[in-house]
Amino acid sequence: MESIRNQLEEEKGRYRRHARNNYHAAYATTLIAVGASFIAGLSIAAEWLAKDGLIVIAAIPGGVMILNNSLKFEARSHWHWRKFYALDAIVRGLDHEGLQEKDASEMLTVVNREMDEDWKSLGQVRSAAEKSD
């Protein structure tokens, strides 16, 4: 049987990876939108592209921002970091504060329950204002 500490370390790694991936996706989509907008503007001024190509480039920022808003990369990253730090706190309790495995397991159950309440569905993370409704 795997120890609670090993389980927590595995989960921490997974949530750190998800947090970083979502963070990178949020900023990558923003950079793509800004870059496409910049290129579209320069293309108009310098007449680099034909009308059809310009239409495609000009549509990219809107499409990318819709994607970013729909998938809520930043909110997802924040949620994963919160989960990572909650799990890390339990590990530190085990390592440095004399927390017993039974108590760590109970804490993990509470963290999972509370964090799951924050997660609505794919692409949506509840804000504090929505939770109070």
Contacts in CASP RR format, 6 or more apart in sequence:
PFRMAT RR
TARGET T0000
AUTHOR 0000-0000-0000
METHOD contacts of the structure
MODEL  1
MESIRNQLEEEKGRYRRHARNNYHAAYATTLIAVGASFIAGLSIAAEWLA
KDGLIVIAAIPGGVMILNNSLKFEARSHWHWRKFYALDAIVRGLDHEGLQ
EKDASEMLTVVNREMDEDWKSLGQVRSAAEKSD
3 101 0 8 1.000
4 94 0 8 1.000
4 101 0 8 1.000
4 104 0 8 1.000
4 105 0 8 1.000
4 108 0 8 1.000
5 91 0 8 1.000
5 94 0 8 1.000
5 95 0 8 1.000
5 101 0 8 1.000
5 104 0 8 1.000
7 108 0 8 1.000
8 87 0 8 1.000
8 90 0 8 1.000
8 91 0 8 1.000
8 94 0 8 1.000
8 104 0 8 1.000
8 108 0 8 1.000
9 91 0 8 1.000
11 87 0 8 1.000
12 84 0 8 1.000
12 87 0 8 1.000
12 88 0 8 1.000
12 91 0 8 1.000
13 84 0 8 1.000
15 80 0 8 1.000
15 81 0 8 1.000
15 83 0 8 1.000
15 84 0 8 1.000
15 87 0 8 1.000
16 80 0 8 1.000
16 84 0 8 1.000
18 76 0 8 1.000
18 77 0 8 1.000
18 80 0 8 1.000
19 77 0 8 1.000
19 78 0 8 1.000
19 80 0 8 1.000
19 81 0 8 1.000
19 84 0 8 1.000
20 77 0 8 1.000
22 73 0 8 1.000
22 74 0 8 1.000
22 76 0 8 1.000
22 77 0 8 1.000
22 80 0 8 1.000
23 73 0 8 1.000
23 74 0 8 1.000
23 77 0 8 1.000
25 71 0 8 1.000
25 73 0 8 1.000
26 68 0 8 1.000
26 73 0 8 1.000
26 74 0 8 1.000
26 77 0 8 1.000
29 64 0 8 1.000
29 65 0 8 1.000
29 67 0 8 1.000
29 68 0 8 1.000
29 73 0 8 1.000
30 64 0 8 1.000
30 68 0 8 1.000
32 60 0 8 1.000
32 61 0 8 1.000
32 64 0 8 1.000
33 60 0 8 1.000
33 61 0 8 1.000
33 62 0 8 1.000
33 63 0 8 1.000
33 64 0 8 1.000
33 65 0 8 1.000
33 68 0 8 1.000
34 61 0 8 1.000
35 61 0 8 1.000
36 57 0 8 1.000
36 58 0 8 1.000
36 60 0 8 1.000
36 61 0 8 1.000
36 64 0 8 1.000
37 58 0 8 1.000
37 60 0 8 1.000
37 61 0 8 1.000
39 57 0 8 1.000
40 54 0 8 1.000
40 57 0 8 1.000
40 58 0 8 1.000
40 60 0 8 1.000
40 61 0 8 1.000
42 48 0 8 1.000
43 49 0 8 1.000
43 54 0 8 1.000
43 57 0 8 1.000
44 54 0 8 1.000
49 57 0 8 1.000
70 123 0 8 1.000
71 123 0 8 1.000
72 123 0 8 1.000
72 124 0 8 1.000
72 125 0 8 1.000
75 123 0 8 1.000
75 125 0 8 1.000
75 127 0 8 1.000
76 123 0 8 1.000
76 125 0 8 1.000
78 125 0 8 1.000
79 115 0 8 1.000
79 118 0 8 1.000
79 119 0 8 1.000
79 125 0 8 1.000
82 115 0 8 1.000
82 118 0 8 1.000
83 111 0 8 1.000
83 115 0 8 1.000
86 111 0 8 1.000
86 115 0 8 1.000
87 108 0 8 1.000
87 111 0 8 1.000
90 99 0 8 1.000
90 104 0 8 1.000
90 107 0 8 1.000
90 108 0 8 1.000
90 111 0 8 1.000
93 99 0 8 1.000
93 104 0 8 1.000
94 101 0 8 1.000
94 104 0 8 1.000
99 107 0 8 1.000
117 126 0 8 1.000
117 131 0 8 1.000
118 125 0 8 1.000
118 126 0 8 1.000
118 131 0 8 1.000
119 125 0 8 1.000
119 126 0 8 1.000
120 126 0 8 1.000
END
